[in-house]
Amino acid sequence: MPRSLPIPDQISDVTCPFCGLLCDDLVVGHDAGRLKVVANGCRLATAGFERPAAGAQARIAGRPATLKQAID
């Protein structure tokens, strides 16, 4: 059985994908299973990283689809 590695408290030099600047000096941590911008994040980075993750679901044109449909 593979052994899980511990998740670090913080990750440095994270690139932010939430605007065209692609700032690459963010520090991101986690708290109770949610991401948190710890340093160097603007309001867009903070809002984007700290937004609750939606459930993983394949979609086509915004509508739920099966994984097979999405791959096809």
C-alpha angles and dihedrals in degrees: 000000000000116000118235118234118226116259111240117239091234138014120207130206094032115168115229114223097188099097139013096268094075094204106203104193103077122132112214127188136171135238124186092343096311129107120245129190104231101178143005097014125136124211092274093051092047093048093046100046095039096048110112112258114249119227115277108258131156111239137186116199088345095306124114114261138174118261090248091053092050093049092048 
